[in-house]
Amino acid sequence: MATINEIAKELNVSRVRVYQIIAKLPEDLQPNKVNGHYRIENKDVKSIKEYFTNSSLKLKQDNNGENEYKIANKALENEVQTLKEQLTNKDEHIKDLTQLLDQSQRLQLDVQNKLNKLENKDIKASESTSKSDKNESNINTNQESKSPSMDTREANNEKHSNFWSRLFAPK
């Protein structure tokens, strides 16, 4: 037979903890109460010790689980922080690329406008050149119509030469 104090000293816990363990034991393993006091036999001591060792192991496992949880939580927090930094860097990179794209589009628009202006100038210049060519051809046509053609001139020259050659020809 043992007392609560002896069991508490042996397990290195308080008396209250021993009472808690007894209350948690199944009814068939709990010690008998006589006049408000527990009558603890060797089989009851064995049951109390087994329950205590099992609960201690569970507590240690829970503490290890908590430690593992804390470690995993810390690792996840670090990963989240790293991902946030990467996301911030990507946002800045996208902002820079958007700005570069905007500048490129503006330059391309300026170049297109300049090309259009040059094409318009070339078209106007060619139109004015063709108009002046038409005017010159019209002038030439007018002059040709006013002056006798070459064939006519040559025929006239031959007639004149014939006349003069006949007149002054040696006989």
C-alpha positions in Angstrom: 0.0 0.0 0.0 1.1 3.5 -0.8 0.0 7.0 -0.1 -0.7 9.9 -2.5 2.4 11.7 -1.1 4.6 8.7 -1.8 3.4 8.3 -5.4 3.8 12.1 -5.9 7.4 12.0 -4.7 8.1 8.9 -6.8 6.7 10.5 -10.0 8.1 13.9 -9.1 4.8 15.7 -9.3 2.5 17.4 -6.9 -0.3 15.7 -4.9 -2.9 17.5 -7.0 -1.5 16.0 -10.1 -1.8 12.5 -8.7 -5.4 13.2 -7.8 -6.0 14.5 -11.4 -4.4 11.3 -12.8 -6.7 9.1 -10.6 -9.7 11.1 -11.8 -8.7 10.5 -15.4 -8.2 6.7 -15.0 -11.1 4.4 -16.2 -13.3 3.4 -13.3 -12.1 -0.2 -13.2 -8.5 1.0 -12.7 -9.2 3.7 -10.1 -8.3 2.9 -6.5 -11.1 2.3 -4.0 -12.2 5.1 -1.7 -12.7 4.2 2.0 -14.1 6.9 4.3 -13.2 9.7 1.8 -9.6 8.4 1.4 -8.1 6.4 -1.4 -6.9 2.9 -0.6 -4.1 2.6 -3.1 -2.8 -0.9 -3.7 0.1 -2.0 -5.9 -2.0 -2.6 -9.0 -3.4 1.0 -8.6 0.1 2.4 -8.3 1.0 0.6 -11.5 -2.0 2.0 -13.3 -1.2 5.6 -12.1 2.4 5.2 -13.2 1.4 3.9 -16.6 -1.1 6.7 -17.1 1.5 9.3 -16.1 4.2 7.9 -18.4 1.8 7.8 -21.3 0.5 11.3 -20.7 4.1 12.5 -20.3 5.0 11.0 -23.6 2.0 12.6 -25.2 3.0 15.9 -23.7 6.6 15.6 -24.9 5.2 14.6 -28.3 2.9 17.6 -28.2 5.8 19.9 -27.2 7.9 18.4 -30.1 4.9 18.9 -32.4 4.7 22.5 -31.2 8.4 22.9 -31.8 8.0 21.4 -35.2 5.0 23.6 -35.8 7.0 26.7 -34.7 9.9 25.7 -37.0 7.5 25.1 -39.9 5.7 28.3 -39.2 9.0 30.2 -39.1 10.1 28.6 -42.4 6.7 29.6 -44.0 7.0 33.1 -42.7 10.5 33.4 -44.3 9.2 32.0 -47.6 6.3 34.5 -47.6 8.8 37.3 -46.9 11.0 36.2 -49.8 8.0 35.9 -52.1 6.9 39.4 -51.2 10.3 40.8 -52.0 10.3 38.9 -55.3 6.9 40.2 -56.1 8.0 43.8 -55.3 11.0 43.4 -57.6 8.8 41.9 -60.4 6.4 44.9 -60.0 9.2 47.3 -60.4 10.5 45.4 -63.4 7.1 45.5 -65.0 6.8 49.2 -64.4 10.2 49.8 -66.0 9.3 47.6 -69.0 5.9 49.4 -69.4 7.7 52.8 -69.4 10.2 51.5 -72.1 7.4 50.2 -74.2 5.6 53.5 -74.0 8.7 55.4 -75.1 9.3 53.0 -77.9 5.7 53.5 -79.1 6.1 57.3 -79.0 9.4 57.1 -81.0 7.8 54.8 -83.6 4.8 57.2 -83.9 7.2 60.1 -84.4 9.1 58.2 -87.1 5.9 57.3 -88.8 4.7 60.9 -88.8 8.0 62.0 -90.3 7.8 59.4 -93.0 4.3 60.5 -93.8 5.4 64.1 -94.1 8.3 63.1 -96.4 6.0 61.1 -98.6 3.6 64.0 -98.8 6.4 66.3 -99.8 7.6 63.8 -102.4 4.1 63.5 -103.8 3.6 67.2 -104.0 7.1 67.7 -105.6 6.3 65.0 -108.2 2.9 66.5 -108.9 4.4 69.9 -109.4 7.2 68.4 -111.6 4.6 66.6 -113.7 2.6 69.8 -114.0 5.6 71.7 -115.1 6.5 68.9 -117.6 3.0 69.1 -118.9 3.2 72.8 -119.2 6.6 72.5 -121.0 5.2 69.9 -123.4 2.2 72.2 -124.0 4.5 75.1 -124.7 6.6 72.9 -127.0 3.5 71.8 -128.7 2.4 75.3 -129.1 5.8 76.4 -130.5 5.8 73.4 -132.8 2.5 74.3 -134.1 3.6 77.9 -134.7 6.9 77.1 -136.3 7.1 74.9 -139.4 8.2 71.3 -138.9 11.7 70.2 -139.8 10.5 68.5 -142.9 8.9 71.6 -144.1 12.1 73.6 -143.4 14.2 71.2 -145.3 11.9 71.2 -148.2 11.9 75.0 -148.2 15.7 75.0 -148.0 15.9 72.7 -151.0 13.6 74.9 -152.9 15.6 77.9 -152.0 18.9 76.2 -152.8 17.4 75.0 -156.1 16.3 78.4 -156.9 19.7 79.9 -156.0 21.6 77.1 -157.5 19.7 77.5 -160.7 20.2 81.2 -160.7 23.9 81.1 -160.0 24.8 77.7 -161.3 27.6 77.6 -163.8 26.4 76.6 -167.1 
